[in-house]
Amino acid sequence: MTTEKDTNTGDRLTPVLRPVRAGNGFEEALEQILQVVRLGLVPGGERLPAERELAERLGISRVTLREVLKVLQDQGLLESRRGRYGGTFVLPRPADAGGEDELRRRIAEVDIEDVLRFREVLEVGAAGLCAAHGLTDAQATRLRDALAQTHDAPLGDYRRRDTLLHLTLAELCGSASLTAQYAAVRAQVNDLLDCIPLLVRNLEHSQRQHEALVEAVLDGDADGAREIMREHCGGTAALLRGFLA
């Protein structure tokens, strides 16, 4: 049964909650619910809308929604309570939750949107160039090997191997200037990524995108490679905006 309080909560969330795009459902749903929490649209101690309502508004399955909520519970932002008056509640935020002062200090001088947009331009361009111009057998082997290194990578080493895969793709596009610019912007992206938790569900999703991307590049599908890379960058951007914006 929906109460007046639940209805009012739903109204407050209307500007933020919207159906996510199919490619990055988990990441974009996480971004939106993080915005709800960070903006105080559901104050500490109050309950989020029911799972069914949230899943419908976001356009995702309840299984995906529960994975999103579990991440936020693990981060100490939400709490699940059982019983007649149970549900998922927003936890009150301590004065300096999780070393937030340090986090803010690290990103204070970084224009996150600028970094993310520049990264997307470079990555999408590199993927398209590699696919359009084609790779030699030796280059294709390098790209496959870089992808293989990300398979079953230990959690603590995943970002390093992920970085090497993306740097390899940038290098293989044939533009030394693009490669140098990408190395610089990737360093900034990694500094931002170090401020947020590693999420296993996101890494699994990223790995599937990596595999599809490499396949598109090796098949010479420039449009496909650009679209997959654009979606891949969008997933990372959604997480960073959710945690850091």
C-alpha positions in Angstrom: 0.0 0.0 0.0 1.4 3.4 -1.0 1.3 6.0 1.7 1.1 9.8 1.3 4.7 10.0 2.5 5.8 7.5 -0.1 3.9 9.4 -2.8 5.6 12.7 -1.8 8.9 10.9 -1.8 8.2 9.7 -5.4 7.4 13.3 -6.4 10.7 14.6 -5.0 12.6 12.0 -7.1 10.9 12.8 -10.4 13.7 15.3 -11.5 16.4 12.6 -11.0 14.9 9.1 -11.6 14.3 8.2 -15.3 14.6 5.1 -17.4 18.2 4.2 -18.0 19.7 3.2 -21.4 20.1 -0.5 -22.0 23.9 -0.5 -22.4 24.8 0.8 -19.0 21.8 0.0 -16.9 23.6 -0.9 -13.7 26.0 2.1 -13.8 23.3 4.6 -14.7 20.9 3.3 -12.1 23.7 3.6 -9.5 24.4 7.1 -10.6 20.8 8.2 -10.3 20.2 6.6 -6.8 23.5 8.1 -5.7 22.2 11.5 -6.8 19.1 10.9 -4.8 21.2 10.3 -1.7 23.8 13.0 -2.3 21.2 15.7 -3.1 19.2 14.8 0.1 16.0 14.1 -1.9 15.5 11.3 0.6 16.8 12.5 3.9 18.8 10.4 6.3 16.5 8.0 8.2 13.8 8.0 5.5 12.9 5.1 3.2 13.5 4.9 -0.5 10.5 3.9 -2.6 9.7 0.2 -2.8 11.9 -1.9 -5.1 9.1 -2.5 -7.6 8.5 1.2 -8.0 12.2 2.0 -8.3 12.8 -0.8 -10.8 9.9 0.5 -12.9 11.0 4.1 -12.8 14.5 3.2 -13.8 13.5 0.6 -16.4 15.7 -2.2 -14.9 15.0 -5.6 -13.4 14.6 -6.0 -9.7 17.7 -8.2 -9.7 19.8 -5.4 -11.2 18.2 -2.9 -8.7 19.1 -5.2 -5.8 22.8 -5.3 -7.0 22.8 -1.4 -7.1 21.3 -1.2 -3.6 23.8 -3.8 -2.3 26.7 -1.6 -3.5 25.3 1.4 -1.7 24.7 -0.6 1.4 28.3 -1.8 1.3 29.4 1.9 1.0 27.4 2.8 4.2 24.9 4.9 2.4 21.8 2.7 2.7 20.5 0.2 5.1 18.0 -2.7 4.5 15.5 -3.4 7.3 13.1 -6.3 7.6 9.6 -6.5 8.9 6.3 -4.7 8.4 8.0 -1.3 8.4 11.1 -2.5 6.6 12.6 -1.4 3.3 15.7 0.4 2.2 16.6 3.4 4.2 19.0 6.2 3.7 21.6 6.3 6.5 22.3 9.7 8.1 25.7 10.9 6.9 28.4 11.6 9.5 30.2 14.9 9.5 33.1 13.5 7.5 31.9 10.2 6.1 34.6 8.1 4.5 37.3 10.8 4.5 35.2 13.0 2.3 37.4 16.0 3.0 40.3 14.2 1.5 38.3 13.2 -1.5 37.1 16.8 -2.1 40.7 18.0 -1.8 41.9 15.6 -4.5 39.3 16.6 -7.0 38.8 20.3 -6.1 41.0 21.5 -9.0 39.7 18.9 -11.6 37.0 19.8 -14.0 35.4 16.3 -14.1 33.1 17.0 -17.0 36.0 18.3 -19.1 38.1 15.3 -18.3 35.3 12.9 -19.1 34.4 14.5 -22.4 37.9 14.8 -23.6 38.5 11.2 -22.7 35.5 10.1 -24.7 36.5 12.1 -27.8 40.0 10.5 -27.7 38.8 6.9 -27.0 36.0 6.9 -29.5 38.3 8.4 -32.1 41.1 5.9 -31.5 38.7 2.9 -31.7 37.2 4.2 -34.9 40.7 4.8 -36.5 41.9 1.3 -35.5 38.9 -0.4 -37.0 38.8 1.8 -40.2 42.5 1.6 -41.0 42.9 -2.0 -39.9 45.6 -3.6 -37.9 48.6 -5.7 -39.0 48.8 -9.3 -37.7 51.4 -8.2 -35.1 49.2 -5.3 -33.9 46.1 -7.5 -33.7 48.1 -9.9 -31.6 49.1 -7.0 -29.3 45.5 -6.0 -28.9 44.3 -9.5 -28.2 47.1 -10.0 -25.6 46.2 -6.8 -23.8 42.6 -7.9 -23.6 43.7 -11.4 -22.4 45.6 -9.7 -19.6 42.4 -8.2 -18.2 40.7 -11.6 -18.0 40.6 -13.0 -14.4 42.8 -10.1 -13.3 43.0 -9.8 -9.5 40.7 -7.1 -8.3 43.6 -4.9 -7.0 45.3 -5.1 -10.4 42.3 -4.7 -12.7 42.6 -1.0 -13.2 46.2 -1.2 -14.2 45.5 -3.9 -16.8 42.4 -2.0 -18.0 44.6 1.1 -18.5 47.1 -0.9 -20.5 44.4 -2.2 -22.8 43.1 1.3 -23.5 46.6 2.7 -24.0 47.3 -0.1 -26.4 44.3 0.8 -28.5 45.3 4.5 -28.4 48.8 3.6 -29.6 47.6 1.4 -32.4 45.4 4.1 -33.9 48.5 5.5 -35.6 48.5 9.0 -34.1 51.4 9.8 -31.7 49.7 13.1 -30.7 46.4 11.3 -29.8 48.4 8.7 -27.8 50.2 11.3 -25.8 47.0 13.2 -25.1 45.2 10.1 -24.1 48.0 9.0 -21.7 47.7 12.4 -20.0 43.9 12.3 -19.7 43.9 8.7 -18.6 46.1 9.6 -15.7 43.5 12.1 -14.6 40.7 9.6 -15.0 42.6 7.1 -12.9 43.1 9.7 -10.2 39.3 10.1 -10.2 38.7 6.3 -10.3 40.9 5.9 -7.2 38.4 8.0 -5.3 35.6 5.5 -5.8 35.2 1.8 -5.0 35.9 -1.1 -7.3 32.5 -2.6 -8.2 32.6 -6.2 -9.3 29.4 -5.9 -11.3 30.7 -2.9 -13.2 34.0 -4.7 -13.9 32.2 -7.7 -15.3 30.1 -5.4 -17.5 33.3 -3.5 -18.6 34.9 -6.7 -19.6 32.1 -7.7 -21.8 32.3 -4.3 -23.5 36.1 -4.7 -23.9 35.5 -8.1 -25.7 32.9 -6.6 -28.0 35.1 -3.6 -28.7 38.2 -5.7 -29.6 36.0 -7.9 -31.8 34.6 -4.8 -33.7 38.1 -3.4 -34.2 39.4 -6.6 -35.5 36.4 -7.0 -37.8 37.0 -3.6 -39.2 33.6 -2.3 -37.9 34.4 1.3 -37.3 30.9 2.4 -36.5 30.4 -0.5 -34.1 33.8 0.1 -32.4 33.0 3.8 -31.9 29.5 3.1 -30.5 30.8 0.4 -28.1 33.6 2.7 -26.9 31.1 5.6 -26.5 28.9 3.4 -24.3 31.9 2.1 -22.4 33.0 5.6 -21.6 29.5 6.5 -20.6 29.4 3.8 -18.0 32.6 5.0 -16.3 31.3 8.6 -16.5 28.0 7.6 -14.8 29.9 6.1 -11.9 32.2 9.0 -11.5 29.4 11.6 -11.6 27.4 9.5 -9.2 30.2 9.3 -6.6 32.0 12.5 -7.1 29.7 15.2 -8.6 
